[in-house]
Amino acid sequence: MWLGYVPRLSHARHASALHAMASALGQRAHHMTTIADGGC
């Protein structure tokens, strides 16, 4: 029971970390493009 539950929890946490990282990179890229376009 635990052996099937732990990897799933670990995978969910890993996916969450990847999503947070991708989100931060996406916001940074959007900020850079806005600066390049002459916005604030």
PyMOL Python script that loads the backbone (N, CA, C, O; Angstrom):
from pymol import cmd

cmd.read_pdbstr("""\
ATOM      1  N   MET A   1       0.834  -1.202   0.000  1.00  0.00           N
ATOM      2  CA  MET A   1       0.000   0.000   0.000  1.00  0.00           C
ATOM      3  C   MET A   1       0.874   1.258   0.000  1.00  0.00           C
ATOM      4  O   MET A   1       0.711   2.143  -0.840  1.00  0.00           O
ATOM      5  N   TRP A   2       1.796   1.318   0.953  1.00  0.00           N
ATOM      6  CA  TRP A   2       2.672   2.487   1.015  1.00  0.00           C
ATOM      7  C   TRP A   2       3.609   2.557  -0.189  1.00  0.00           C
ATOM      8  O   TRP A   2       3.942   3.637  -0.677  1.00  0.00           O
ATOM      9  N   LEU A   3       4.030   1.363  -0.659  1.00  0.00           N
ATOM     10  CA  LEU A   3       4.963   1.338  -1.781  1.00  0.00           C
ATOM     11  C   LEU A   3       4.339   1.927  -3.041  1.00  0.00           C
ATOM     12  O   LEU A   3       5.052   2.441  -3.903  1.00  0.00           O
ATOM     13  N   GLY A   4       3.018   1.856  -3.156  1.00  0.00           N
ATOM     14  CA  GLY A   4       2.359   2.422  -4.328  1.00  0.00           C
ATOM     15  C   GLY A   4       2.013   3.889  -4.128  1.00  0.00           C
ATOM     16  O   GLY A   4       1.812   4.629  -5.091  1.00  0.00           O
ATOM     17  N   TYR A   5       1.944   4.300  -2.868  1.00  0.00           N
ATOM     18  CA  TYR A   5       1.522   5.667  -2.556  1.00  0.00           C
ATOM     19  C   TYR A   5       2.685   6.660  -2.570  1.00  0.00           C
ATOM     20  O   TYR A   5       2.549   7.779  -3.063  1.00  0.00           O
ATOM     21  N   VAL A   6       3.823   6.241  -2.027  1.00  0.00           N
ATOM     22  CA  VAL A   6       4.975   7.134  -1.910  1.00  0.00           C
ATOM     23  C   VAL A   6       5.487   7.652  -3.264  1.00  0.00           C
ATOM     24  O   VAL A   6       5.680   8.859  -3.408  1.00  0.00           O
ATOM     25  N   PRO A   7       5.715   6.778  -4.265  1.00  0.00           N
ATOM     26  CA  PRO A   7       6.191   7.278  -5.553  1.00  0.00           C
ATOM     27  C   PRO A   7       5.218   8.269  -6.188  1.00  0.00           C
ATOM     28  O   PRO A   7       5.635   9.213  -6.859  1.00  0.00           O
ATOM     29  N   ARG A   8       3.932   8.051  -5.975  1.00  0.00           N
ATOM     30  CA  ARG A   8       2.937   8.959  -6.551  1.00  0.00           C
ATOM     31  C   ARG A   8       3.038  10.330  -5.899  1.00  0.00           C
ATOM     32  O   ARG A   8       2.942  11.358  -6.571  1.00  0.00           O
ATOM     33  N   LEU A   9       3.231  10.335  -4.584  1.00  0.00           N
ATOM     34  CA  LEU A   9       3.371  11.590  -3.854  1.00  0.00           C
ATOM     35  C   LEU A   9       4.650  12.299  -4.293  1.00  0.00           C
ATOM     36  O   LEU A   9       4.661  13.515  -4.483  1.00  0.00           O
ATOM     37  N   SER A  10       5.728  11.527  -4.451  1.00  0.00           N
ATOM     38  CA  SER A  10       7.007  12.084  -4.873  1.00  0.00           C
ATOM     39  C   SER A  10       6.890  12.665  -6.272  1.00  0.00           C
ATOM     40  O   SER A  10       7.422  13.740  -6.549  1.00  0.00           O
ATOM     41  N   HIS A  11       6.196  11.958  -7.154  1.00  0.00           N
ATOM     42  CA  HIS A  11       6.036  12.422  -8.532  1.00  0.00           C
ATOM     43  C   HIS A  11       5.225  13.713  -8.572  1.00  0.00           C
ATOM     44  O   HIS A  11       5.529  14.625  -9.340  1.00  0.00           O
ATOM     45  N   ALA A  12       4.188  13.779  -7.736  1.00  0.00           N
ATOM     46  CA  ALA A  12       3.343  14.972  -7.703  1.00  0.00           C
ATOM     47  C   ALA A  12       4.156  16.175  -7.235  1.00  0.00           C
ATOM     48  O   ALA A  12       4.014  17.276  -7.766  1.00  0.00           O
ATOM     49  N   ARG A  13       5.008  15.954  -6.238  1.00  0.00           N
ATOM     50  CA  ARG A  13       5.829  17.051  -5.717  1.00  0.00           C
ATOM     51  C   ARG A  13       6.835  17.492  -6.773  1.00  0.00           C
ATOM     52  O   ARG A  13       7.083  18.687  -6.936  1.00  0.00           O
ATOM     53  N   HIS A  14       7.414  16.531  -7.490  1.00  0.00           N
ATOM     54  CA  HIS A  14       8.392  16.840  -8.518  1.00  0.00           C
ATOM     55  C   HIS A  14       7.746  17.609  -9.660  1.00  0.00           C
ATOM     56  O   HIS A  14       8.318  18.568 -10.178  1.00  0.00           O
ATOM     57  N   ALA A  15       6.548  17.180 -10.048  1.00  0.00           N
ATOM     58  CA  ALA A  15       5.827  17.854 -11.127  1.00  0.00           C
ATOM     59  C   ALA A  15       5.472  19.275 -10.703  1.00  0.00           C
ATOM     60  O   ALA A  15       5.509  20.202 -11.513  1.00  0.00           O
ATOM     61  N   SER A  16       5.128  19.437  -9.428  1.00  0.00           N
ATOM     62  CA  SER A  16       4.781  20.757  -8.913  1.00  0.00           C
ATOM     63  C   SER A  16       5.993  21.680  -8.962  1.00  0.00           C
ATOM     64  O   SER A  16       5.871  22.853  -9.314  1.00  0.00           O
ATOM     65  N   ALA A  17       7.163  21.150  -8.609  1.00  0.00           N
ATOM     66  CA  ALA A  17       8.390  21.938  -8.638  1.00  0.00           C
ATOM     67  C   ALA A  17       8.723  22.339 -10.070  1.00  0.00           C
ATOM     68  O   ALA A  17       9.123  23.475 -10.325  1.00  0.00           O
ATOM     69  N   LEU A  18       8.555  21.399 -11.009  1.00  0.00           N
ATOM     70  CA  LEU A  18       8.823  21.698 -12.416  1.00  0.00           C
ATOM     71  C   LEU A  18       7.858  22.763 -12.921  1.00  0.00           C
ATOM     72  O   LEU A  18       8.249  23.654 -13.675  1.00  0.00           O
ATOM     73  N   HIS A  19       6.606  22.671 -12.511  1.00  0.00           N
ATOM     74  CA  HIS A  19       5.601  23.636 -12.951  1.00  0.00           C
ATOM     75  C   HIS A  19       5.924  25.026 -12.410  1.00  0.00           C
ATOM     76  O   HIS A  19       5.789  26.022 -13.121  1.00  0.00           O
ATOM     77  N   ALA A  20       6.354  25.090 -11.147  1.00  0.00           N
ATOM     78  CA  ALA A  20       6.698  26.372 -10.541  1.00  0.00           C
ATOM     79  C   ALA A  20       7.898  26.991 -11.247  1.00  0.00           C
ATOM     80  O   ALA A  20       7.941  28.200 -11.478  1.00  0.00           O
ATOM     81  N   MET A  21       8.881  26.140 -11.592  1.00  0.00           N
ATOM     82  CA  MET A  21      10.077  26.620 -12.283  1.00  0.00           C
ATOM     83  C   MET A  21       9.724  27.132 -13.676  1.00  0.00           C
ATOM     84  O   MET A  21      10.190  28.189 -14.099  1.00  0.00           O
ATOM     85  N   ALA A  22       8.892  26.365 -14.382  1.00  0.00           N
ATOM     86  CA  ALA A  22       8.481  26.760 -15.729  1.00  0.00           C
ATOM     87  C   ALA A  22       7.676  28.057 -15.678  1.00  0.00           C
ATOM     88  O   ALA A  22       7.804  28.911 -16.554  1.00  0.00           O
ATOM     89  N   SER A  23       6.853  28.194 -14.650  1.00  0.00           N
ATOM     90  CA  SER A  23       6.042  29.398 -14.500  1.00  0.00           C
ATOM     91  C   SER A  23       6.929  30.617 -14.261  1.00  0.00           C
ATOM     92  O   SER A  23       6.695  31.683 -14.830  1.00  0.00           O
ATOM     93  N   ALA A  24       7.949  30.454 -13.414  1.00  0.00           N
ATOM     94  CA  ALA A  24       8.869  31.551 -13.128  1.00  0.00           C
ATOM     95  C   ALA A  24       9.636  31.942 -14.387  1.00  0.00           C
ATOM     96  O   ALA A  24       9.816  33.127 -14.669  1.00  0.00           O
ATOM     97  N   LEU A  25      10.090  30.937 -15.146  1.00  0.00           N
ATOM     98  CA  LEU A  25      10.812  31.212 -16.384  1.00  0.00           C
ATOM     99  C   LEU A  25       9.900  31.907 -17.387  1.00  0.00           C
ATOM    100  O   LEU A  25      10.332  32.814 -18.099  1.00  0.00           O
ATOM    101  N   GLY A  26       8.643  31.485 -17.444  1.00  0.00           N
ATOM    102  CA  GLY A  26       7.684  32.082 -18.366  1.00  0.00           C
ATOM    103  C   GLY A  26       7.438  33.542 -18.023  1.00  0.00           C
ATOM    104  O   GLY A  26       7.369  34.385 -18.918  1.00  0.00           O
ATOM    105  N   GLN A  27       7.306  33.850 -16.739  1.00  0.00           N
ATOM    106  CA  GLN A  27       7.079  35.230 -16.313  1.00  0.00           C
ATOM    107  C   GLN A  27       8.304  36.085 -16.617  1.00  0.00           C
ATOM    108  O   GLN A  27       8.170  37.236 -17.031  1.00  0.00           O
ATOM    109  N   ARG A  28       9.494  35.529 -16.415  1.00  0.00           N
ATOM    110  CA  ARG A  28      10.724  36.267 -16.680  1.00  0.00           C
ATOM    111  C   ARG A  28      10.852  36.552 -18.174  1.00  0.00           C
ATOM    112  O   ARG A  28      11.227  37.654 -18.576  1.00  0.00           O
ATOM    113  N   ALA A  29      10.536  35.541 -18.994  1.00  0.00           N
ATOM    114  CA  ALA A  29      10.610  35.711 -20.444  1.00  0.00           C
ATOM    115  C   ALA A  29       9.604  36.767 -20.895  1.00  0.00           C
ATOM    116  O   ALA A  29       9.913  37.586 -21.761  1.00  0.00           O
ATOM    117  N   HIS A  30       8.419  36.756 -20.321  1.00  0.00           N
ATOM    118  CA  HIS A  30       7.384  37.733 -20.677  1.00  0.00           C
ATOM    119  C   HIS A  30       7.834  39.134 -20.268  1.00  0.00           C
ATOM    120  O   HIS A  30       7.595  40.098 -20.994  1.00  0.00           O
ATOM    121  N   HIS A  31       8.478  39.249 -19.120  1.00  0.00           N
ATOM    122  CA  HIS A  31       8.972  40.534 -18.633  1.00  0.00           C
ATOM    123  C   HIS A  31      10.049  41.061 -19.576  1.00  0.00           C
ATOM    124  O   HIS A  31      10.074  42.251 -19.889  1.00  0.00           O
ATOM    125  N   MET A  32      10.943  40.175 -20.032  1.00  0.00           N
ATOM    126  CA  MET A  32      12.007  40.560 -20.955  1.00  0.00           C
ATOM    127  C   MET A  32      11.416  41.034 -22.279  1.00  0.00           C
ATOM    128  O   MET A  32      11.879  42.025 -22.843  1.00  0.00           O
ATOM    129  N   THR A  33      10.397  40.335 -22.779  1.00  0.00           N
ATOM    130  CA  THR A  33       9.796  40.727 -24.052  1.00  0.00           C
ATOM    131  C   THR A  33       9.106  42.068 -23.913  1.00  0.00           C
ATOM    132  O   THR A  33       9.124  42.880 -24.838  1.00  0.00           O
ATOM    133  N   THR A  34       8.499  42.305 -22.761  1.00  0.00           N
ATOM    134  CA  THR A  34       7.817  43.582 -22.540  1.00  0.00           C
ATOM    135  C   THR A  34       8.832  44.722 -22.551  1.00  0.00           C
ATOM    136  O   THR A  34       8.565  45.784 -23.113  1.00  0.00           O
ATOM    137  N   ILE A  35       9.986  44.511 -21.938  1.00  0.00           N
ATOM    138  CA  ILE A  35      11.046  45.521 -21.929  1.00  0.00           C
ATOM    139  C   ILE A  35      11.541  45.755 -23.356  1.00  0.00           C
ATOM    140  O   ILE A  35      11.757  46.895 -23.769  1.00  0.00           O
ATOM    141  N   ALA A  36      11.717  44.665 -24.102  1.00  0.00           N
ATOM    142  CA  ALA A  36      12.198  44.771 -25.477  1.00  0.00           C
ATOM    143  C   ALA A  36      11.196  45.530 -26.346  1.00  0.00           C
ATOM    144  O   ALA A  36      11.583  46.212 -27.295  1.00  0.00           O
ATOM    145  N   ASP A  37       9.917  45.412 -26.022  1.00  0.00           N
ATOM    146  CA  ASP A  37       8.879  46.100 -26.792  1.00  0.00           C
ATOM    147  C   ASP A  37       8.736  47.561 -26.368  1.00  0.00           C
ATOM    148  O   ASP A  37       7.978  48.316 -26.976  1.00  0.00           O
ATOM    149  N   GLY A  38       9.460  47.955 -25.330  1.00  0.00           N
ATOM    150  CA  GLY A  38       9.421  49.340 -24.889  1.00  0.00           C
ATOM    151  C   GLY A  38       8.364  49.593 -23.822  1.00  0.00           C
ATOM    152  O   GLY A  38       8.089  50.745 -23.488  1.00  0.00           O
ATOM    153  N   GLY A  39       7.772  48.537 -23.286  1.00  0.00           N
ATOM    154  CA  GLY A  39       6.781  48.698 -22.217  1.00  0.00           C
ATOM    155  C   GLY A  39       7.468  48.787 -20.869  1.00  0.00           C
ATOM    156  O   GLY A  39       8.695  48.839 -20.786  1.00  0.00           O
ATOM    157  N   CYS A  40       6.647  48.805 -19.786  1.00  0.00           N
ATOM    158  CA  CYS A  40       7.269  48.892 -18.481  1.00  0.00           C
ATOM    159  C   CYS A  40       7.533  47.516 -17.916  1.00  0.00           C
ATOM    160  O   CYS A  40       8.060  47.393 -16.810  1.00  0.00           O
TER     161      CYS A  40
END
""", "prot")
cmd.dss("prot")
cmd.show_as("cartoon", "prot")
cmd.util.cbc("prot")
cmd.orient("prot")
